[in-house]
């Protein structure tokens, strides 16, 4: 089966500019995740969707970050305006299902988008 | 808030030596997942542990979930150069990745 697709793979912008990332999960996967991975650190969950509803966005900096998954398939993550500390790899992952807080199916990660903010 | 820490942060081993990384959570976890990330790559799922005290094996890899469901370990027997990468645990309740252990294997 096709994996998780992300675009673009690389993006360089100046601070205060806007940027958007796109993710296409594995077909049939209900749950979609966006992570931020700063160099040398583990992935940090930004937002988790179950179909087109938000399950967890507690660590999403909502003053500048937004995400949507309108039709329960593709998703976009936007940063507006970007700051220097937003430089990171943004990973999208999907899984078949999540049952509340207890069980999460295997997550399949996309290749990520490497964002550099100058 | 909930934290998931891993030790050691880095480990350099000679090929053939064993390797262990430990994952510790500040809160009880419903289950725990382990991932491997090769340099420049993305995390790849290895295994999920659900039951208290559970032990699972995948060839040379042995995973264990603590009795209190607050810690876990990954042990690699006789490391190979293909084992190079960063190993992350990820704990649920809210999905939180550990700090990772970077493994370097010298031939």
Contacts between the chains, C-beta under 8 A, distances in Angstrom:
chain1	res1	chain2	res2	distance
A	33	B	95	7.4
A	35	B	97	7.8
A	41	B	99	6.9
A	41	B	100	7.3
A	42	B	88	5.1
A	42	B	90	7.9
A	42	B	97	3.6
A	42	B	98	5.6
A	42	B	99	5.6
A	42	B	100	4.9
A	43	B	43	6.4
A	43	B	88	7.4
A	43	B	97	4.8
A	44	B	97	7.0
A	45	B	94	7.4
A	45	B	95	5.1
A	45	B	96	7.0
A	45	B	97	7.6
A	48	B	95	7.0
A	56	B	94	6.1
A	56	B	95	7.6
A	58	B	94	7.3
A	91	B	42	6.0
A	91	B	43	7.3
A	93	B	43	7.9
A	101	B	30	6.0
A	101	B	92	6.4
A	101	B	93	5.1
A	101	B	94	7.1
A	102	B	30	4.6
A	102	B	31	7.1
A	102	B	92	7.3
A	103	B	30	7.3
A	103	B	31	6.5
A	103	B	50	7.3
A	103	B	92	7.9
A	104	B	31	7.5
A	104	B	33	7.4
A	104	B	48	7.9
A	104	B	92	5.8
A	104	B	95	6.6
A	106	B	33	7.9
A	106	B	45	4.6
A	106	B	48	7.1
A	107	B	33	7.5
A	107	B	43	7.8
A	107	B	45	6.0
A	108	B	45	7.1
A	109	B	42	4.1
A	109	B	43	5.1
A	109	B	44	7.1
A	110	B	42	6.6
A	111	B	42	5.7
A	112	B	42	5.4
